[in-house]
Structure formats: C-alpha cells, structure tokens
Amino acid sequence: MLPTPDTSHVAYERIYEPAEDSFLLLDTLSSATETAFLQSRFGKDYVPLVVEVGPGSGVVIGFVNAHARVIFGSQDIVTAAVDVNGYACSATSETVRKAASENAATCGKFIGAFQGDLTTPVKDRLVDVLIFNPPYVPTPELPRQPGQTDLPNLATRPTFDDDSYMLSLSYAGGKDGMETTDRLINSLPQVLSSKGCAYILLCAQNKPEEVRERIRAFGKAWNVATVGSSGKQAGWERLQIIRIWRE
C-alpha cells in the first residue's frame, strides 16, 4: 500500500478534510487496472499534465505526484491544482511539497496550486489527466460563486462566516448535487488533450447513469466507465468514480 500524504498542517475549519471519497480516489488511481490504463495511455516518452480541480487539502494530487513512478511508470509527469479557496491552494502546495520530499525517488514535478474557478486558469486541450472530487451533496441552492471580494485575505484570520462559506463551496452541489459537476463535464471537450482522460467522483444522488448517458452523447469517440466504487451501501452517499476518455 502506498503511503498517504500527511495533511496535519491543514486547517479543516475552512478546508475539506480527507474522507471516504478522497481515499476512494487514492485507491482507484493506484489500482492495477488504472495504473495499467495510464501507463498504456501515455507510455514512457510522453510527459502528461495531471490537474486536480478542487484539491482541498491536497491529499489526492499530493499522492499522485509523490507516487508518479508507480502510477504512471515514470517520474516524468507534471502536476498542478486549481481551487477557488486560496487557503486550499496554500494547503495543497504544502501537502504536495511534504509528500514529494518523502518520496523523492518516485515523485513527479508539481508546478503549483492556482486559485480559480474549475479549469479557467488552464489552456484549452492541455490537460492529460483531470481529477475532480466535486461538491456532490444535493442542496437547495449553490453557494454564490466567489469574486475577489468574497475571498478573505490570506494574511488575515478568517471569520466564522468566512470559514462556513469556504467549506460550503467544497460540498454544496445544488440540484442533484450536480450543478458544479455539470459545468466541469461540459468543459471536458475543450479542456482535455487528445490523449486526455478525467476521473470524477459521484454519489448515488447524482444519478450516475444519467451522467454516463450525457457523456456518451458527446459523440462516438467518447467513453465512460465506472472504475472505482465504495462497494457498500452508505445511505444515499454510495460513492463511485467514473473515468471519461475518448479513443
């Protein structure tokens, strides 16, 4: 079993704490099936760009970067992250740094965590592997999308309301828990490279079969498969990970 990155430095009052969904992503991305897929997809002469959207604590991208040689068969990968929460960006950078220092013989190259909405900081058709653990909990409405005035200055101590708002961005998914995920899925044809694939986590309330049908409607070249599952009924929050790619 590959070691999980240390997140003891993370302020969980304002950043999503690693939980079952996070660890399901770690298990899936390091599984024999997915490492074989990724190594076959990219080979040893290709340097893939791996981007996690909404990294929170950074445990997932920290894991992928630290264990690049095991997952991709090579340390020649570039990793990055994007989050609307500036505190999450800072925490992610530290998580990745610590994990890389502890796994110097197997880690890739992390270029940073960038503050932004979904994939807006990334150029079109540049991402080879996109990872997204979205805000998937169904809620009556989405929290407002933050502008600069909504995000506290990182140099100041956030208020309780600031913390509550930033945490809500990490879990509140609106109708069917899919409003943010829908925006990300709709962007995939523009975001992914010709070799690109995406790993997205869903819960049962997200209506996963409807999600798969929408992706297949992108065209004959598009494929989607369930590649990870919590494997147990946890109320309505039974989790699964889909992989999206095109041939």
Backbone hydrogen bonds, N-H to C=O, Kabsch-Sander energy under -0.5 kcal/mol:
donor,donor_aa,acceptor,acceptor_aa,energy
10,V,7,T,-1.9
12,Y,10,V,-1.1
14,R,11,A,-1.7
15,I,11,A,-0.8
23,F,19,A,-2.3
24,L,20,E,-2.1
25,L,21,D,-1.7
26,L,22,S,-1.8
27,D,23,F,-2.5
28,T,24,L,-2.4
29,L,25,L,-2.8
30,S,26,L,-1.5
31,S,28,T,-1.3
35,T,31,S,-2.6
36,A,32,A,-1.9
37,F,33,T,-2.0
38,L,34,E,-2.7
39,Q,35,T,-2.4
40,S,36,A,-2.1
41,R,37,F,-2.5
42,F,38,L,-2.1
43,G,39,Q,-1.8
50,V,48,P,-0.6
50,V,78,V,-3.2
51,V,49,L,-0.5
51,V,129,V,-2.8
52,E,80,A,-2.1
53,V,51,V,-0.5
53,V,131,I,-2.8
54,G,52,E,-0.5
54,G,82,V,-3.6
57,S,16,Y,-0.6
58,G,55,P,-2.4
62,G,58,G,-2.3
63,F,59,V,-1.4
64,V,60,V,-2.6
65,N,61,I,-2.5
66,A,62,G,-2.2
67,H,63,F,-2.0
68,A,65,N,-1.2
69,R,106,T,-2.3
71,I,67,H,-2.6
72,F,68,A,-3.2
73,G,68,A,-0.7
73,G,69,R,-0.8
74,S,68,A,-0.9
77,I,75,Q,-2.3
78,V,48,P,-2.7
79,T,109,K,-2.7
80,A,50,V,-2.1
81,A,112,G,-1.7
82,V,52,E,-2.2
83,D,114,F,-2.0
86,G,84,V,-0.7
89,C,85,N,-1.8
90,S,86,G,-2.0
91,A,87,Y,-2.6
92,T,88,A,-2.9
93,S,89,C,-2.2
94,E,90,S,-1.7
95,T,91,A,-2.6
96,V,92,T,-2.9
97,R,93,S,-2.1
98,K,94,E,-2.5
99,A,95,T,-2.4
100,A,96,V,-2.6
101,S,97,R,-2.2
102,E,98,K,-1.5
103,N,99,A,-0.7
103,N,100,A,-0.7
104,A,101,S,-0.5
106,T,103,N,-1.8
107,C,103,N,-1.3
108,G,65,N,-2.3
109,K,77,I,-2.5
110,F,108,G,-0.6
111,I,79,T,-2.8
114,F,81,A,-3.1
116,G,83,D,-1.3
118,L,116,G,-0.7
120,T,117,D,-2.3
122,V,119,T,-2.2
125,R,190,Q,-2.7
126,L,123,K,-0.9
126,L,191,V,-1.0
127,V,191,V,-1.9
128,D,49,L,-2.0
129,V,49,L,-2.1
130,L,197,C,-2.3
131,I,51,V,-2.4
132,F,199,Y,-2.5
133,N,53,V,-0.7
136,Y,134,P,-1.3
137,V,171,Y,-2.0
139,T,174,G,-1.5
150,D,147,G,-1.4
151,L,147,G,-0.7
151,L,148,Q,-0.7
156,T,153,N,-2.1
163,D,159,T,-2.4
164,S,160,F,-2.6
165,Y,161,D,-2.4
166,M,162,D,-2.6
167,L,163,D,-2.4
168,S,164,S,-2.1
169,L,165,Y,-1.5
170,S,166,M,-0.6
170,S,167,L,-1.3
171,Y,167,L,-0.8
171,Y,168,S,-0.7
172,A,168,S,-2.4
173,G,137,V,-3.1
173,G,171,Y,-0.6
177,G,174,G,-2.4
178,M,175,K,-2.3
179,E,173,G,-2.2
182,D,178,M,-3.3
183,R,179,E,-1.2
184,L,180,T,-1.9
185,I,181,T,-2.9
186,N,182,D,-2.5
187,S,183,R,-0.9
187,S,184,L,-0.7
188,L,184,L,-0.6
188,L,185,I,-1.4
190,Q,187,S,-1.2
191,V,187,S,-1.9
192,L,188,L,-2.5
193,S,127,V,-2.8
196,G,193,S,-1.2
197,C,128,D,-2.2
198,A,244,I,-2.4
199,Y,130,L,-3.1
200,I,198,A,-0.5
200,I,242,I,-2.3
201,L,132,F,-2.1
202,L,240,Q,-3.1
204,A,236,W,-0.6
204,A,238,R,-1.0
205,Q,236,W,-0.7
206,N,203,C,-1.8
207,K,204,A,-1.6
210,E,207,K,-0.7
211,V,207,K,-1.7
212,R,208,P,-2.4
213,E,209,E,-2.2
214,R,210,E,-2.0
215,I,211,V,-1.9
216,R,212,R,-2.3
217,A,213,E,-1.5
218,F,215,I,-1.8
219,G,216,R,-1.4
222,W,219,G,-1.6
223,N,245,W,-3.5
225,A,243,R,-1.9
227,V,225,A,-0.6
227,V,241,I,-2.7
228,G,241,I,-1.3
230,S,239,L,-2.4
234,A,232,K,-0.9
235,G,233,Q,-0.6
237,E,234,A,-1.5
240,Q,202,L,-2.4
241,I,228,G,-3.0
242,I,200,I,-2.7
243,R,225,A,-3.1
244,I,198,A,-2.8
245,W,223,N,-2.0
246,R,196,G,-0.7
247,E,221,A,-2.3
